[in-house]
Amino acid sequence: MRSTELDEFVERVSERTDIYSVVSRYVQLTQKSGRFWGRCPFHNEKTASFSVSPDKGLFYCFGCQTGGNVFKFLSLIENITYFEAVKLQAQRLGIELPQKKYSPEEERRRREEKSLSKINELAQDFYHECLIKTARGEVGRKYLSARGITAETIETFKLGYASDDWENLLTNLTRRGFSPQQLEQVGLIVRRKNSPGFYDRFRGRIMIPINDIFGHTVGFGGRILKTEDEMNPKYLNTPETVLFNKRNLLFGLDKSNRAISTAGAAIVVEGYMDAISLFGAGIKNVVATLGTAFTPEHAKLILKYARKIIFCYDSDEAGQKATLRALPIVQATGANVFIIKIPDGKDPDEFIRKHGRAAFEELIKNAASLIDYHMNYVLARADISTTDGKLAALREILPVVANVKNLVTHNEYKKKIAAALTLDEKLTDDEWKKFSTRTVEKKSPAVKRVKLREEQEPTIREACETILRLTWHDDEIIDYICEIFPQEIFTEIQWEILSRLKECKEQGRRLDQISSEKELSAEANSELSRILMDAPNNPYTDEINTFNDAVAILKRAVLKKKYKAIREQAEKYISSDYETYKKKLEESLKIKREIDSLKRN
């Protein structure tokens, strides 16, 4: 499908879509003050802070700061991509999707992947039927029952059983017309080494289907039932295939994503059975890694649904080391990281079977922050009987705590670390400063920092948002704004929106609600939705006056900063260089007169 065709298709769907009709399918809305209000479906709230503006075609939640157009809403509520949301709405409206023309090679590859996906779906059904309906599956049913896995949970996860037979699945699927080579491609069978032919990869195992985010089966994990079998691994996964990549998959995410969004947090465990047990017990916002280390790709998958990630790995030494390896990866994404340490060296599955859901929820409430967990881990293993041992422990803790920017929290941790290591607070602070300085020096040249929205004075913030709102509707004023105001007057997100509007104007096009979803960050899109929804319905002449007022406010702010800087420079010369002092003073007075003239106007 060509880009122009795609753009026209999206525009056609957008024109025929009423955001109120779409949102009201999911959220009970009440009209008030020209808008519709309801409880946000993306976070728990008691008071309605979720707003829909049909005339502007936008939604915004003042509680969780999520906003955008109708397709953004559908993508979030249905846990699908933006374009899949467009396609979903097109289907509901009866608008036919333009057909993409594939090359012969692309078409062959699409057919092949579709066929391989079908094999996995059939294998899942085969294993599941074997577990729940056959005499062979009795051993699997007994095993799961002993672990507290209910029939409902078995059905939810489509758990199955692979019998001890060497060619059971191979025979079944080749009868259905699939070749052994295709079965080998998806990792279900293995080529024999010393004789021709193939045999089933999974035998004598509980079978756990692994799905992608859309619920398509892309691989399997198998848990062996014969505990005395030391020749085979306890858990066996599908090898890497065109459909299965462990770095990009999290077990259970297709079933838990809605619960993760609602809870605002994801619990990450190590094993399939940990995730299945927690889910079956009612802790549904849980996912598991697939026998691999936690990756940046895993973090990105979770961050689509929640900013809080709670690790709950096994509490033995290996589990704690795995947690420590994962922490820097997640910290780098900006997620809020917490860690649950299971008492008595248990794993999550054992704990919840023994103590139940309420006890596990208590562990969640008491989860340690990333810094506290790392600090406690180091202190439990440090030799603090000597000064050298204390300093070594301090230097091991610093890489994590040095990222604390809040002054109050900084001081709290400084005191806490000094007390734990029985070190003088000044020594702790000195080491902290040394580490921070070394870290800054290692980084690439600093980029001029842009303010966050919370750091703006309310008057300045309102003026910036007024300018953005009017610039969105009239891109002819963008060059003027960018010429007279420095980047520092805006927040990071405000500048992202403004600079994108400028780039679009230079390219001879306008940024609209559809293209903004692709070209702006999620944070910028939500902020833009809020700014546009807050627009008063004023006549054009009033808008011009509002714009001029906003420009005057920002000009004064820039001049005041300049005035203050020049006055400070003048003070340095008051006793050493009177002529320079006089020149600086005259320069500052000129700026002061300019500020006063802006006030009069």
Salt bridges, closest charged atoms under 4 A:
ASP7 OD1 - LYS518 NZ 3.88
GLU45 OE1 - HIS43 NE2 3.26
GLU78 OE2 - ARG92 NH2 3.73
GLU105 OE2 - ARG108 NH2 2.71
GLU105 OE2 - ARG109 NH1 3.42
GLU107 OE2 - ARG110 NH1 3.54
GLU107 OE2 - ARG111 NH1 3.98
GLU112 OE1 - ARG108 NH1 2.76
GLU129 OE1 - LYS133 NZ 3.18
GLU138 OE1 - ARG141 NH2 2.70
GLU155 OE1 - HIS128 NE2 3.11
GLU155 OE2 - LYS158 NZ 2.53
ASP164 OD2 - LYS226 NZ 3.82
ASP165 OD2 - ARG136 NH1 2.74
GLU167 OE2 - ARG192 NH2 2.94
GLU184 OE1 - ARG191 NH2 3.04
ASP212 OD2 - HIS216 ND1 3.47
ASP254 OD2 - LYS255 NZ 2.95
GLU297 OE1 - ARG247 NH2 3.06
GLU317 OE1 - ARG381 NH2 2.82
ASP349 OD2 - ARG147 NH2 2.19
ASP349 OD2 - ARG353 NH2 3.10
GLU361 OE2 - ARG357 NE 2.90
ASP372 OD1 - LYS416 NZ 3.13
ASP429 OD1 - HIS410 NE2 3.68
ASP429 OD1 - LYS414 NZ 3.81
ASP429 OD2 - LYS433 NZ 3.31
ASP430 OD2 - LYS426 NZ 3.16
GLU431 OE1 - ARG395 NE 3.27
GLU431 OE2 - LYS434 NZ 3.62
GLU455 OE2 - ARG449 NH2 3.07
GLU465 OE2 - ARG453 NE 3.26
GLU465 OE2 - ARG530 NH2 2.40
ASP475 OD1 - ARG510 NH1 3.57
ASP479 OD2 - LYS505 NZ 3.23
GLU488 OE2 - LYS448 NZ 3.54
GLU503 OE1 - ARG500 NH1 2.94
GLU506 OE2 - LYS502 NZ 2.56
GLU519 OE1 - ARG500 NH1 3.59
GLU519 OE1 - ARG509 NH2 2.87
GLU527 OE2 - ARG453 NE 3.18
GLU527 OE2 - ARG530 NH2 2.81
ASP534 OD1 - ARG35 NH2 3.40
ASP534 OD2 - ARG530 NH1 3.34
ASP596 OD1 - LYS592 NZ 3.41
